[in-house]
Amino acid sequence: MNPTRKHAIEKLRRIVLDALRQHDAEVYLFGSHARGEVRHASDIDVGILPKSELPGAFFANLADVIEESTIPYEVDLVDLRSVSSGFRDQVFRTGIKWRD
């Protein structure tokens, strides 16, 4: 992974964890970045599994913060409550846990 992408992932991690600092949620990096199969056009996939209710506009607000940041890659935020159990299990198995 190139240094720019590595820096972007660390910055994204800080943004996401800061947004969740007062909320109980598991956070995962998943997809090509977690598998080590990053390509030039790869997006960055982040799964969030809230353990309690988040404010209604949480994901939209977080997406806005990320879009306004200097992260030069497409970021896909996924609410793991809204995906199939099979997809969620795959994220749990193959993803990199950023927070319990």
N, C-alpha and C positions, 0 to 999 in steps of 0.2 A: 504494500500500500504506500502510495507516495506521501510525502510530508504534508502537502496541502490538504489531502483527504483526511489524514490522521488528525491534523489540527482541527479540521471542520467537525469531525466526530466528537472530539473532546469538547469543543465549544458547544455543540448540540447537546451533549450529555449534561453540561453545566446549565444550559437554558432549561431543559426539561426538568431536571432535578430541582432547580430553583423554583420553577412554577408549581411543583408538587410539594414544596417544603412543608406546607401546613396540611397536606392531605396524605392519607394512607393509601399507597398504591404500589404495585409491582411494576417495574419498567424493564423492558427488554430491547436490545438491539437484535434484529433478526434479518433474515434474507441473505443476500450475497455478502454483505459485510461480516456477518457472523460466521458464514461458511468459508470465508477467505477466498471468495470467487468474484472479487470486485472487477468490473470492467469500466471502461472509460465513461459510459453513459449510465452507470449504476446509480440508482437512487439510494437513499438511506432510510431504512425501515425501522420505526420505533413503535413497539407495542406497549400500551399502558393498560393495566388491569386495576382499576380502582377497587379498594376494599370498602369504601364508603362513598356516599354520593358526592359528586363533583358539581361545582356551579354549572348552570345550564350552558353557558357559552365557553366553558373551559377549553375544549379542543379548538374551537374557532379562534379564541384569543391566543392560545399557544401557537397555532399555525401562523397568525399574524406576526407575533414576535419573531418566530423563526424566519419568516419571509423578509422581515425588515432587518435581519441580522446580516452579517457578512458571509454567511455560509453559502458557498457557490454551487451547492448541489440541491437537487430536488429531494425533499424530505416527505416521507409518507408516515403520518401519525395514524395509528390504528387503535381504536377502542376495543380491547380484547373481550369486552362483554358482548359486543355486537357481531362477533364472527362465530363460525361453527366450532363445535367442541374439537373436531379433528384438526382444524387450522390452529386453534389455541394450543392444543397439545403439541403440535409440531413446533410452535414458537417456544414453548416450555422446554422441549427436548433439544432443539438446535440453536436457540437464541443465547445471547450473552446477557446475563442478568445484570442490570445497572443498579437495581434497588429492590429489596424485599418488600 
